[in-house]
Amino acid sequence: MKFPLFSGASRACIIGAYPALLLSIGMLLVPPAAAQATEPASEFHVPMPDTLPGAPAGPDLAAPPPSEQDYLDVQVPLVLSVSRLPQRLDEIPGAVTVIDRQMIQASGARDVVDLLRLVPGFAVSNAYEDGTAAASYHSPIRTTFPNQMQLMVDGRSVYSLYLAGSTGPGLQTVALDDIERIEIYRGSNSATYGARAFLGSVNIVTRDVPDTQGVMARVTRGLGEHGAGVDDWGLRLAGGSPASLNPGLGLSGWRLSADRRRDDNLRGASGPLTVQRVNLRADMVASMRDQLELRAGQSEIDHGIGREDVVPEPHTRTFTTRYVQADWRRSLGEDSDLLVQLSHTDEAVRQLTYFDSPSPITGQMHHDIPWNFSGQARSTNLLVQHTLRVDPGLRGVWGGEWRREETVSAALYSTREAFIEDFARLFVNVEWRFAQDWLLNAGVLTERSSLTDEDEFAPRLMTNWRVAEWEGARHTLRAGMSRAFRSVSVFERHADIRFRDPQTGQDLGYLYDASLGNPTRPERIDVKELGWLVESSAVFSFDLRLFEEQLHGVVVDKFEPKTGGVAQGDPKVFTFVNGDDFDVRGAEAQLRWSPWPGARWHYAWTQFQSSQRMSMSQSSRGRAVPRHRSQSLMYIQRLPWDMSASAFAYQIGDRIYPNSVALAPPYSRVDLRLAKTLRLDERWWAGRQAELSMTWQNIDGDDADHSKSYPQYFQRRVFLMLQFGY
């Protein structure tokens, strides 16, 4: 079906019942005294900014472009990860959402996945039955492991190599306590980061060490419907050496964080969910021109999997990740600096149980057949990046990256040999202010894989035009296009999952056989987009994006006949193929508004239509993907008596269940949070603060997730959190 560019994109946003309800509540919550309330400065209350995050500040655009030091001095968060250059929102080559510290605290969320509901175009799953809680942009979470988005923590890629590039485990890398902001680029960003940024990039920026000095302790307890329980704790220690107080050299600061998140009696799940993390950071001044940042950590995810009435029966899967990272920064002069980043990540999956079953091949009963999905993966990454300003209107960044990925799993590939893939990337991004109100962003990346031995290119060109300033609001128009790619993963090329008799080694059944599909082409996407950004630094920011995305050869999973196949109870197996080409057209918008002192609103809206058709069979065209509609609203209000309140609503329309073609119904979710800062003035508690908060999640009722046949539910729940810091 063909339809014109941006058809339907200009339709007005239909604000649903939940946003309207929250707006009404917000108006009622604001007492006259709220306007005179002072903003406490503490670990628990993030001051309301004088300007919205990412809004223009500093010199007027009509003046000469700001210097690098001007960027550092501006008290407004700058987006650092889109083009690898620090840029304001009106300079960025595309649309960006910034989830800042205040939004993180006020949301009541317990992980990053929930926060991504605030981002236009994102679909989110909280289920852990097959993979981990995950999120995807501009595509239904149709596969078990969504893998078309680049996910980073402090610039380090954290997608799971073992889980076919899934972002799920990486979203659990750090606790929310340690996150300063999350930068989400909504659109293909392969021109900066290569294949993994096929449908966007997310960079989680952790807090600076000086902002977390001292001790923080947190405990959370709660309960929900059907016996659900919440049991979390967190601890952080941070300090600085005497060298940090002097212009000398040495250790300038350090931070050690540990936390645990636990959910019990999740409806539809096969056991409790536990996420445990330890993260360490140390900053050093090596010379007057050199700085060194060292990071290391480990995360472990344990969760139940399986069903009582099907194979396999309930058992536990454990996913462990360990990493080390070193960032060396050298100043080469007033307008030039160098970054060298080296990181290494190890992954290990433990999932083993046994079952009894007749073989679909022989018909004989076999006992103690291993159900084993265990294995290991590791990756090493080296990045060299040079940033420079050529003249007041021209600056850029260029560099290279080498990455080695190694996967070993007899369970997934029916061989004990390692699959090793090396990637080499070269990139350059240039920002050129060729006229007073015009800015051009141009970038290109080339990437080569040792397995394909072919060069892939990802260019991007975007023009930003500051149209005018009306009544204190700056208007910027964007127009541009880009091309991106995603190489086929090792799992999509070589998956071979079979079940064997542990005594004889005889094949008893097959689940995956990639050789039957064997996708031969990398995925490609061509993007055209228009944007309109309106900013009034103190109270208002609005961003509209219209887009057309043409996707070619997207890898999809299919059923293929095979004797002994056990997929879906039929003589079939899963495999992967390059699917039909399709288009995605639509619009998305986000609004930030501070209409009165102490108040803040964030609204996100998306609507797009895809021409893709969903089918698990090569011979069937299947049904069309439903039109995607979603919206979210967050309202934050500072109250008298050191109190604050917030509300968070989310709605999504029809969607596709993961790893299925079944249609999932629309659902909505509403969360509320009330918090009070406790000032402790007695004796040795003097000068210390604590915060007590209560959060109600999903107050409008349980919602099904994961699959039609075996749904998991995010239950209504309430929990108390007590946080202490000094």
C-alpha positions as CSV (number, residue, x, y, z in Angstrom):
1,M,0.0,0.0,0.0
2,K,1.4,3.4,-1.0
3,F,0.5,6.6,0.6
4,P,2.0,10.1,0.5
5,L,5.0,11.3,2.6
6,F,3.9,12.3,6.1
7,S,0.3,11.3,5.4
8,G,-1.6,11.4,8.7
9,A,1.4,13.1,10.4
10,S,-0.2,16.5,10.6
11,R,-3.2,15.3,12.5
12,A,-3.7,17.0,15.8
13,C,-2.6,15.3,19.0
14,I,-5.6,13.7,20.7
15,I,-5.0,14.1,24.3
16,G,-6.5,11.2,26.2
17,A,-8.4,11.1,29.4
18,Y,-5.4,10.5,31.6
19,P,-3.4,13.6,30.6
20,A,-6.6,15.7,31.0
21,L,-7.2,14.2,34.4
22,L,-3.6,14.8,35.5
23,L,-3.8,18.4,34.3
24,S,-6.9,19.0,36.4
25,I,-5.3,17.4,39.5
26,G,-2.2,19.6,38.9
27,M,-4.2,22.8,39.0
28,L,-5.9,21.7,42.2
29,L,-2.6,20.7,43.9
30,V,-1.0,24.1,43.6
31,P,-1.7,26.2,46.8
32,P,-0.7,29.9,46.9
33,A,2.1,29.1,49.2
34,A,3.7,26.9,46.6
35,A,4.9,29.9,44.7
36,Q,6.9,31.2,47.7
37,A,8.3,27.8,48.6
38,T,12.1,27.7,48.5
39,E,13.9,25.0,46.7
40,P,15.9,22.8,49.1
41,A,19.4,21.9,47.8
42,S,20.1,18.3,48.8
43,E,20.5,14.8,47.5
44,F,16.8,14.3,47.5
45,H,15.4,17.6,46.0
46,V,16.9,18.5,42.7
47,P,16.4,22.3,42.2
48,M,14.0,23.4,39.6
49,P,16.2,24.7,36.7
50,D,16.1,28.3,35.6
51,T,16.1,26.9,32.1
52,L,14.7,23.7,30.7
53,P,17.3,20.9,30.2
54,G,18.9,21.3,26.8
55,A,17.4,24.7,26.2
56,P,19.7,27.4,24.6
57,A,21.6,29.5,27.1
58,G,24.6,31.7,27.0
59,P,25.3,34.1,24.0
60,D,22.7,34.9,21.4
61,L,23.1,33.0,18.2
62,A,23.6,36.3,16.4
63,A,26.8,36.7,18.2
64,P,30.0,34.7,17.4
65,P,29.6,31.0,18.2
66,P,30.4,30.0,21.8
67,S,33.8,28.6,22.6
68,E,34.4,25.2,24.2
69,Q,34.8,26.8,27.6
70,D,31.5,28.6,27.1
71,Y,29.9,25.2,26.7
72,L,31.4,24.0,30.0
73,D,30.3,27.1,31.8
74,V,26.7,27.1,30.8
75,Q,24.5,25.8,33.6
76,V,22.3,23.9,31.2
77,P,22.8,20.2,30.4
78,L,24.2,19.8,26.9
79,V,23.7,16.7,24.8
80,L,27.0,15.0,24.4
81,S,26.4,11.8,22.6
82,V,24.4,12.4,19.4
83,S,27.3,13.5,17.2
84,R,30.1,13.2,19.8
85,L,30.1,17.0,20.0
86,P,28.6,18.9,23.0
87,Q,25.5,20.6,21.4
88,R,22.4,22.4,22.5
89,L,19.0,21.1,21.3
90,D,18.8,23.7,18.5
91,E,22.2,22.5,17.2
92,I,21.6,18.8,17.2
93,P,21.1,16.9,13.9
94,G,17.8,15.4,14.9
95,A,15.3,15.0,17.7
96,V,16.5,14.2,21.3
97,T,14.8,13.5,24.6
98,V,16.7,14.2,27.8
99,I,15.5,12.5,31.0
100,D,17.2,14.5,33.7
101,R,17.9,13.9,37.4
102,Q,14.7,15.6,38.6
103,M,12.5,13.4,36.3
104,I,14.3,10.3,37.4
105,Q,13.7,11.0,41.0
106,A,10.1,12.2,40.6
107,S,9.0,9.2,38.4
108,G,9.1,6.6,41.2
109,A,10.6,4.2,38.6
110,R,12.8,1.4,39.8
111,D,14.7,0.8,36.5
112,V,15.6,2.6,33.3
113,V,13.1,0.6,31.2
114,D,10.2,2.4,33.0
115,L,11.8,5.8,32.3
116,L,11.8,5.2,28.6
117,R,8.0,5.4,28.6
118,L,8.6,9.1,28.7
119,V,10.2,9.0,25.2
120,P,8.1,9.4,22.1
121,G,8.1,6.3,19.9
122,F,9.3,3.8,22.5
123,A,7.6,0.5,23.2
124,V,8.5,-1.1,26.6
125,S,8.2,-4.6,28.0
126,N,8.6,-5.5,31.7
127,A,8.6,-9.3,31.2
128,Y,11.6,-11.4,32.0
129,E,10.2,-14.8,30.8
130,D,12.3,-15.1,27.7
131,G,14.8,-12.3,27.9
132,T,14.9,-9.3,30.2
133,A,12.8,-6.1,30.5
134,A,13.5,-4.3,27.2
135,A,12.6,-1.3,25.1
136,S,12.6,-0.6,21.3
137,Y,12.1,2.5,19.2
138,H,9.8,2.6,16.1
139,S,9.3,-1.1,16.1
140,P,7.1,-3.5,18.2
141,I,9.2,-5.6,20.6
142,R,8.5,-8.6,18.3
143,T,11.6,-10.5,18.9
144,T,12.8,-11.9,22.2
145,F,15.9,-9.8,22.1
146,P,15.3,-6.3,20.5
147,N,18.7,-5.4,18.9
148,Q,18.3,-2.4,16.7
149,M,19.3,0.3,19.1
150,Q,22.7,1.4,20.5
151,L,22.8,1.5,24.3
152,M,25.7,3.1,26.2
153,V,26.6,3.9,29.7
154,D,29.1,6.7,29.9
155,G,29.9,6.1,26.2
156,R,30.6,2.4,26.6
157,S,28.4,0.0,24.5
158,V,26.4,-2.3,26.8
159,Y,24.3,-4.3,24.5
160,S,24.4,-8.0,25.2
161,L,26.5,-9.9,22.7
162,Y,25.3,-13.3,24.0
163,L,21.6,-12.3,23.6
164,A,22.0,-11.4,20.0
165,G,22.6,-7.7,20.7
166,S,19.7,-7.2,23.1
167,T,19.7,-4.0,25.1
168,G,17.8,-5.6,28.0
169,P,20.6,-6.6,30.4
170,G,22.5,-3.3,29.6
171,L,19.5,-1.3,30.8
172,Q,20.1,-2.8,34.3
173,T,23.8,-1.8,34.4
174,V,23.6,1.0,36.9
175,A,21.1,2.0,39.6
176,L,18.9,5.0,39.2
177,D,20.7,6.6,42.2
178,D,23.9,7.0,40.1
179,I,22.3,8.4,36.9
180,E,22.5,12.1,36.1
181,R,20.6,12.0,32.9
182,I,19.7,9.8,29.9
183,E,20.1,11.1,26.3
184,I,17.9,9.5,23.7
185,Y,18.4,10.2,20.0
186,R,15.2,9.4,18.2
187,G,16.3,8.3,14.8
188,S,19.0,6.3,13.1
189,N,22.4,7.2,14.4
190,S,24.7,4.8,12.6
191,A,26.6,7.9,11.3
192,T,28.0,8.2,14.8
193,Y,28.0,4.7,16.3
194,G,27.7,2.2,13.5
195,A,25.5,-0.8,13.1
196,R,23.9,-1.0,16.5
197,A,22.4,2.5,16.3
198,F,20.1,1.4,13.4
199,L,17.0,2.8,15.1
200,G,18.5,5.3,17.6
201,S,20.9,5.5,20.5
202,V,20.6,5.8,24.2
203,N,23.4,7.1,26.4
204,I,23.1,6.8,30.2
205,V,25.3,9.4,31.8
206,T,26.3,8.7,35.4
207,R,26.6,11.4,38.1
208,D,29.9,13.2,38.6
209,V,31.8,12.1,41.7
210,P,31.8,15.5,43.4
211,D,27.9,15.5,43.2
212,T,27.7,12.2,45.2
213,Q,30.2,12.9,48.0
214,G,29.5,11.2,51.4
215,V,27.2,8.3,52.2
216,M,23.8,7.4,50.8
217,A,21.6,4.5,52.1
218,R,18.2,3.5,50.7
219,V,15.7,0.9,51.6
220,T,12.4,0.1,49.8
221,R,9.6,-2.2,50.9
222,G,6.2,-2.7,49.3
223,L,3.4,-5.0,48.3
224,G,0.9,-5.5,45.5
225,E,-1.9,-7.5,44.3
226,H,-1.7,-11.3,44.2
227,G,1.0,-11.3,46.9
228,A,3.5,-9.2,44.9
229,G,6.4,-7.9,47.0
230,V,9.0,-5.2,46.6
231,D,12.3,-5.5,48.5
232,D,15.1,-3.1,47.4
233,W,18.1,-1.6,49.1
234,G,21.0,0.6,48.0
235,L,24.3,1.9,49.4
236,R,26.8,4.4,48.1
237,L,30.1,5.7,49.4
238,A,32.0,8.5,47.7
239,G,34.9,10.7,48.6
240,G,37.9,12.7,47.4
241,S,41.5,12.6,48.4
242,P,43.4,15.6,49.6
243,A,44.8,16.0,46.0
244,S,41.3,17.0,45.0
245,L,41.6,20.1,47.2
246,N,44.9,21.2,45.6
247,P,46.0,21.9,42.0
248,G,48.4,18.9,42.3
249,L,48.2,15.4,40.8
250,G,46.6,12.2,42.0
251,L,43.3,10.7,42.9
252,S,40.6,13.4,42.7
253,G,37.6,11.4,43.7
254,W,36.0,7.9,43.9
255,R,32.6,6.3,44.3
256,L,31.5,2.8,45.3
257,S,27.8,1.8,44.8
258,A,26.0,-1.4,45.6
259,D,22.3,-2.2,45.3
260,R,19.7,-4.9,45.0
261,R,16.2,-4.9,43.5
262,R,13.8,-7.8,44.2
263,D,10.3,-8.6,43.1
264,D,8.4,-11.5,44.5
265,N,5.2,-13.3,43.4
266,L,5.0,-11.6,40.0
267,R,1.7,-12.8,38.4
268,G,2.4,-15.1,35.5
269,A,6.1,-15.4,36.3
270,S,7.9,-18.6,37.3
271,G,9.8,-17.2,40.3
272,P,11.2,-14.0,41.9
273,L,13.2,-11.5,40.0
274,T,16.5,-10.2,41.6
275,V,18.9,-7.6,40.1
276,Q,22.2,-7.0,42.0
277,R,24.8,-4.5,41.1
278,V,28.2,-3.2,42.2
279,N,29.9,-0.2,40.4
280,L,33.1,1.6,41.1
281,R,34.5,4.8,39.7
282,A,37.8,6.6,40.3
283,D,38.9,9.9,38.8
284,M,42.5,10.9,38.6
285,V,44.5,14.0,37.4
286,A,47.6,12.6,35.7
287,S,49.0,16.0,34.6
288,M,47.9,19.6,34.0
289,R,46.6,18.3,30.6
290,D,45.6,14.7,31.3
291,Q,42.6,13.2,33.2
292,L,41.9,9.5,33.7
293,E,38.5,8.0,34.6
294,L,38.4,4.3,35.7
295,R,35.2,2.3,36.0
296,A,34.5,-1.3,36.9
297,G,31.4,-3.2,37.9
298,Q,29.3,-6.3,37.9
299,S,25.5,-6.9,37.6
300,E,23.6,-10.1,38.1
301,I,20.1,-10.8,37.0
302,D,18.3,-13.9,38.5
303,H,14.7,-14.7,37.4
304,G,12.4,-17.6,37.1
305,I,11.6,-19.1,33.7
306,G,9.4,-21.9,32.4
307,R,5.8,-23.2,33.1
308,E,4.3,-26.0,35.2
309,D,2.3,-27.3,32.2
310,V,4.9,-27.2,29.5
311,V,8.5,-28.0,28.8
312,P,10.6,-26.8,30.5
313,E,9.2,-26.7,34.0
314,P,10.1,-23.7,36.2
315,H,13.8,-23.1,36.8
316,T,16.2,-20.2,37.2
317,R,18.3,-18.3,34.7
318,T,21.2,-16.1,35.9
319,F,22.8,-13.5,33.6
320,T,26.1,-12.0,34.9
321,T,28.0,-9.1,33.4
322,R,31.4,-7.8,34.4
323,Y,33.2,-4.8,32.9
324,V,36.2,-2.5,33.2
325,Q,36.6,0.8,31.4
326,A,39.3,3.4,31.2
327,D,38.9,6.9,29.7
328,W,42.0,9.1,29.1
329,R,41.4,12.7,28.1
330,R,44.2,15.0,27.0
331,S,43.9,18.7,26.2
332,L,45.9,19.4,23.1
333,G,45.2,23.1,23.3
334,E,42.4,25.6,23.7
335,D,40.5,24.2,20.7
336,S,41.5,20.6,20.6
337,D,41.3,17.5,22.8
338,L,41.9,13.8,22.6
339,L,39.9,10.9,24.1
340,V,41.2,7.3,24.3
341,Q,38.7,4.8,25.7
342,L,39.5,1.1,26.4
343,S,36.8,-1.3,27.8
344,H,36.3,-5.0,28.2
345,T,33.0,-6.8,29.1
346,D,32.4,-10.5,30.1
347,E,29.0,-12.1,30.0
348,A,27.9,-15.4,31.4
349,V,24.5,-17.1,31.2
350,R,23.6,-20.0,33.5
351,Q,20.3,-21.8,32.5
352,L,20.1,-25.5,32.9
353,T,17.3,-27.9,33.8
354,Y,16.2,-31.4,32.7
355,F,13.0,-32.8,31.3
356,D,11.5,-36.1,30.1
357,S,10.0,-36.3,26.7
358,P,9.4,-38.7,23.7
359,S,11.6,-37.8,20.8
360,P,9.7,-36.3,17.8
361,I,12.3,-38.1,15.6
362,T,12.3,-41.7,17.1
363,G,9.1,-41.6,19.2
364,Q,10.9,-43.2,22.1
365,M,10.7,-41.8,25.6
366,H,14.0,-40.2,26.9
367,H,14.7,-39.1,30.4
368,D,16.9,-36.3,31.9
369,I,17.2,-34.4,28.6
370,P,19.2,-31.2,29.2
371,W,17.4,-27.9,28.6
372,N,20.6,-25.9,28.4
373,F,21.0,-22.3,27.2
374,S,24.2,-21.5,29.1
375,G,27.3,-19.9,27.5
376,Q,29.7,-17.0,27.6
377,A,30.6,-14.0,25.6
378,R,33.2,-11.3,25.8
379,S,34.0,-8.1,24.0
380,T,36.9,-5.6,23.9
381,N,36.6,-2.1,22.5
382,L,39.3,0.6,21.8
383,L,38.2,4.1,20.8
384,V,40.4,7.0,19.7
385,Q,38.6,10.3,19.2
386,H,39.9,13.8,18.3
387,T,37.7,16.9,18.8
388,L,38.8,20.3,17.3
389,R,37.6,23.7,16.4
390,V,39.0,24.9,13.1
391,D,37.5,28.5,13.3
392,P,34.7,30.2,15.2
393,G,32.1,28.7,12.9
394,L,33.5,25.3,12.2
395,R,34.2,22.4,14.6
396,G,34.3,18.6,14.3
397,V,35.2,15.3,15.7
398,W,36.8,12.3,14.0
399,G,38.3,9.0,15.1
400,G,38.4,5.3,14.8
401,E,37.2,2.3,16.8
402,W,38.2,-1.4,16.9
403,R,36.0,-4.0,18.6
404,R,36.4,-7.8,19.0
405,E,33.4,-9.9,20.0
406,E,33.7,-13.6,21.0
407,T,30.8,-16.0,21.8
408,V,31.1,-19.5,23.1
409,S,28.0,-21.7,23.6
410,A,27.5,-25.3,22.7
411,A,23.9,-24.8,23.7
412,L,23.1,-22.1,21.1
413,Y,25.4,-23.2,18.3
414,S,26.0,-27.0,18.8
415,T,29.7,-26.5,18.8
416,R,32.2,-25.6,21.5
417,E,34.3,-23.5,19.1
418,A,34.2,-19.7,19.6
419,F,32.6,-17.4,17.1
420,I,35.0,-14.4,16.8
421,E,34.0,-11.2,14.9
422,D,36.2,-8.1,14.6
423,F,34.8,-4.7,13.7
424,A,36.8,-1.6,12.5
425,R,35.1,1.8,12.3
426,L,36.1,5.2,11.1
427,F,33.9,8.2,11.6
428,V,33.8,12.0,11.2
429,N,31.1,14.5,12.2
430,V,31.3,18.2,11.3
431,E,29.3,21.2,12.6
432,W,29.5,24.3,10.3
433,R,27.7,27.6,11.0
434,F,27.8,28.9,7.4
435,A,25.5,31.8,8.2
436,Q,24.3,33.7,11.2
437,D,21.1,31.6,11.7
438,W,22.1,28.5,9.7
439,L,23.9,25.4,10.9
440,L,24.9,22.3,8.9
441,N,25.7,19.0,10.5
442,A,27.3,16.4,8.3
443,G,28.7,13.0,9.3
444,V,29.7,9.7,7.9
445,L,30.8,6.3,9.3
446,T,32.3,3.3,7.6
447,E,32.4,-0.1,9.2
448,R,33.9,-3.4,8.2
449,S,33.2,-6.8,9.8
450,S,35.7,-9.7,9.7
451,L,32.9,-12.2,9.0
452,T,31.5,-10.3,6.0
453,D,34.7,-8.6,4.8
454,E,32.5,-5.8,3.3
455,D,32.5,-2.1,3.9
456,E,29.2,-0.5,5.1
457,F,28.6,3.3,5.0
458,A,26.2,5.4,7.1
459,P,26.0,9.1,6.1
460,R,23.9,11.9,7.6
461,L,23.1,15.4,6.6
462,M,21.0,17.8,8.6
463,T,20.4,21.6,8.4
464,N,19.2,23.7,11.3
465,W,17.7,27.1,10.6
466,R,16.9,29.5,13.4
467,V,13.9,31.1,11.9
468,A,13.0,33.8,14.4
469,E,12.5,34.7,18.0
470,W,8.9,35.7,18.9
471,E,8.0,36.9,22.4
472,G,11.0,35.3,24.0
473,A,10.6,31.9,22.2
474,R,13.2,30.7,19.7
475,H,12.0,28.8,16.7
476,T,14.3,26.4,14.9
477,L,13.5,24.3,11.8
478,R,15.3,21.1,10.9
479,A,15.5,19.1,7.7
480,G,17.7,16.2,6.8
481,M,18.2,12.7,5.8
482,S,20.4,9.7,6.8
483,R,21.1,6.1,5.9
484,A,21.9,3.4,8.4
485,F,22.6,-0.3,8.5
486,R,22.7,-3.2,10.8
487,S,24.8,-6.3,10.1
488,V,23.3,-9.7,10.8
489,S,24.3,-11.0,14.2
490,V,26.1,-14.2,14.9
491,F,23.0,-15.8,16.4
492,E,20.9,-14.9,13.3
493,R,23.6,-16.4,11.0
494,H,24.6,-19.5,13.0
495,A,21.9,-20.4,15.6
496,D,21.6,-24.2,16.0
497,I,19.7,-25.2,19.0
498,R,18.9,-28.9,19.4
499,F,18.2,-31.4,22.2
500,R,20.3,-34.5,22.6
501,D,20.2,-37.7,24.7
502,P,22.8,-37.1,27.4
503,Q,23.9,-40.8,27.2
504,T,24.2,-41.4,23.5
505,G,24.4,-37.9,22.1
506,Q,21.6,-38.7,19.7
507,D,19.6,-35.7,18.4
508,L,16.1,-35.8,19.8
509,G,14.6,-32.5,18.5
510,Y,15.4,-29.1,17.1
511,L,14.3,-25.6,18.0
512,Y,16.5,-23.2,15.9
513,D,18.3,-23.8,12.6
514,A,19.7,-20.6,11.1
515,S,21.0,-22.5,8.1
516,L,17.4,-22.9,6.7
517,G,17.0,-19.2,6.5
518,N,20.5,-17.6,6.3
519,P,19.8,-13.9,5.8
520,T,22.3,-12.6,3.3
521,R,21.9,-8.9,3.4
522,P,22.5,-6.3,6.2
523,E,19.4,-4.4,7.3
524,R,19.2,-0.9,5.8
525,I,17.1,2.2,6.5
526,D,16.8,5.5,4.7
527,V,15.3,8.3,6.8
528,K,13.9,11.7,5.8
529,E,12.8,14.0,8.5
530,L,11.5,17.5,9.3
531,G,11.6,19.1,12.7
532,W,10.3,22.2,14.5
533,L,11.8,23.2,17.9
534,V,10.4,26.0,20.0
535,E,12.2,27.1,23.2
536,S,11.5,29.6,25.9
537,S,14.4,28.9,28.2
538,A,12.5,29.5,31.5
539,V,9.2,27.8,31.0
540,F,8.6,26.1,27.7
541,S,10.1,23.7,25.1
542,F,8.3,22.0,22.2
543,D,9.7,19.6,19.6
544,L,7.9,18.1,16.7
545,R,9.4,15.5,14.4
546,L,7.8,14.3,11.1
547,F,9.5,11.3,9.5
548,E,9.6,8.8,6.7
549,E,11.6,5.6,7.2
550,Q,12.2,3.1,4.4
551,L,13.5,-0.2,5.7
552,H,15.1,-2.8,3.6
553,G,15.9,-6.5,4.4
554,V,15.0,-6.3,8.1
555,V,15.8,-9.7,9.7
556,V,12.7,-11.5,10.9
557,D,12.2,-14.9,12.5
558,K,10.2,-17.5,10.6
559,F,9.0,-21.1,11.0
560,E,10.5,-23.6,8.6
561,P,9.5,-27.3,8.3
562,K,12.1,-29.7,9.7
563,T,11.7,-33.3,10.8
564,G,12.1,-33.3,14.6
565,G,11.3,-29.6,14.9
566,V,9.6,-28.7,18.2
567,A,8.8,-25.0,17.7
568,Q,5.2,-24.4,18.6
569,G,4.6,-28.1,18.9
570,D,4.9,-28.7,15.1
571,P,7.6,-30.3,13.0
572,K,9.0,-26.8,12.5
573,V,12.0,-24.8,13.7
574,F,12.8,-21.1,14.0
575,T,15.1,-19.5,11.5
576,F,15.9,-16.0,10.3
577,V,15.4,-14.4,6.9
578,N,15.6,-11.0,5.3
579,G,11.9,-9.8,5.3
580,D,10.0,-7.7,2.8
581,D,10.8,-4.0,2.5
582,F,8.4,-1.7,4.2
583,D,7.9,2.0,5.1
584,V,7.2,3.7,8.4
585,R,5.6,7.2,8.3
586,G,4.4,9.4,11.2
587,A,4.9,12.1,13.7
588,E,6.0,12.5,17.3
589,A,6.2,15.4,19.6
590,Q,7.3,16.3,23.1
591,L,6.4,19.2,25.3
592,R,8.1,20.5,28.5
593,W,6.3,23.3,30.4
594,S,6.7,25.0,33.7
595,P,3.6,27.2,33.9
596,W,4.0,28.2,37.6
597,P,6.8,28.1,40.2
598,G,7.6,24.6,41.4
599,A,5.7,22.9,38.6
600,R,6.8,21.0,35.6
601,W,5.0,19.0,32.9
602,H,6.5,16.6,30.3
603,Y,4.2,15.3,27.6
604,A,5.2,12.9,24.8
605,W,3.0,11.7,21.9
606,T,3.6,9.4,18.9
607,Q,1.6,8.1,16.0
608,F,3.0,6.2,13.0
609,Q,1.9,3.7,10.4
610,S,4.0,0.8,9.0
611,S,3.4,-1.0,5.8
612,Q,5.1,-4.1,7.3
613,R,3.1,-7.3,7.4
614,M,3.4,-9.8,10.2
615,S,3.8,-13.5,9.4
616,M,5.7,-16.4,10.8
617,S,5.5,-18.3,7.5
618,Q,7.4,-17.8,4.3
619,S,4.3,-18.6,2.3
620,S,1.9,-16.2,4.0
621,R,1.8,-12.4,3.9
622,G,0.0,-12.2,7.2
623,R,-1.7,-9.2,8.8
624,A,-0.6,-5.6,8.7
625,V,1.2,-4.1,11.7
626,P,-1.4,-2.0,13.6
627,R,-1.0,1.8,13.6
628,H,1.1,2.7,16.6
629,R,-0.3,5.3,19.0
630,S,1.2,6.1,22.4
631,Q,1.4,9.0,24.8
632,S,2.8,9.7,28.2
633,L,2.5,12.6,30.7
634,M,4.5,13.4,33.8
635,Y,3.6,16.2,36.2
636,I,5.9,17.2,39.0
637,Q,4.9,19.7,41.7
638,R,6.9,21.2,44.6
639,L,4.8,21.6,47.7
640,P,5.2,23.5,51.0
641,W,6.7,21.8,54.0
642,D,9.5,20.2,52.0
643,M,7.1,18.0,50.1
644,S,6.7,17.1,46.5
645,A,4.2,15.2,44.4
646,S,4.3,13.7,41.0
647,A,2.1,11.7,38.6
648,F,3.1,9.7,35.6
649,A,0.6,8.3,33.0
650,Y,1.3,6.2,29.9
651,Q,-1.0,4.8,27.1
652,I,-0.2,2.6,24.2
653,G,-2.5,1.3,21.5
654,D,-2.6,-2.0,19.7
655,R,0.8,-3.8,19.4
656,I,2.3,-7.2,18.6
657,Y,3.3,-9.6,21.3
658,P,7.0,-10.5,21.4
659,N,8.1,-13.3,19.2
660,S,4.6,-13.7,17.8
661,V,2.1,-12.3,15.3
662,A,-0.7,-12.2,17.9
663,L,-2.3,-8.8,18.4
664,A,-1.9,-7.4,22.0
665,P,-4.6,-5.2,23.3
666,P,-4.0,-1.5,24.3
667,Y,-3.1,-0.7,27.8
668,S,-2.5,2.2,30.1
669,R,-0.7,2.8,33.4
670,V,-0.8,5.5,36.0
671,D,1.8,6.0,38.8
672,L,1.6,8.5,41.7
673,R,4.4,9.6,44.1
674,L,4.4,11.7,47.3
675,A,7.7,12.6,49.0
676,K,8.8,14.6,52.0
677,T,12.3,15.7,53.0
678,L,13.1,15.1,56.7
679,R,15.6,17.5,58.2
680,L,17.5,15.8,61.1
681,D,18.6,18.4,63.6
682,E,19.3,16.5,66.8
683,R,23.0,16.2,67.8
684,W,25.1,14.1,65.5
685,W,22.2,13.9,63.0
686,A,22.5,17.7,62.5
687,G,23.0,18.7,59.0
688,R,21.9,15.4,57.6
689,Q,18.8,14.8,55.6
690,A,16.5,11.9,54.7
691,E,13.6,11.5,52.4
692,L,10.5,9.4,52.9
693,S,8.4,8.7,49.8
694,M,5.4,6.6,48.8
695,T,4.8,5.4,45.3
696,W,1.7,3.8,43.8
697,Q,2.3,2.0,40.5
698,N,-0.2,0.9,37.9
699,I,-3.2,2.2,40.0
700,D,-5.5,1.5,37.1
701,G,-5.0,-2.3,37.2
702,D,-2.9,-5.2,36.0
703,D,-1.7,-5.2,32.4
704,A,-0.7,-8.3,30.4
705,D,2.8,-8.5,28.9
706,H,5.1,-10.9,27.1
707,S,2.8,-13.3,25.2
708,K,-0.8,-14.2,24.4
709,S,-0.4,-17.8,25.6
710,Y,1.7,-17.1,28.7
711,P,1.1,-13.5,29.8
712,Q,3.0,-11.9,32.6
713,Y,1.3,-9.0,34.4
714,F,2.6,-5.8,35.9
715,Q,0.5,-5.7,39.1
716,R,-0.9,-2.8,41.0
717,R,1.6,-2.1,43.8
718,V,2.6,0.4,46.5
719,F,5.9,0.8,48.2
720,L,7.7,3.1,50.7
721,M,11.2,4.2,50.3
722,L,13.4,5.8,53.0
723,Q,16.6,7.3,51.8
724,F,19.3,8.8,54.0
725,G,22.4,10.8,53.0
726,Y,25.2,13.1,54.3
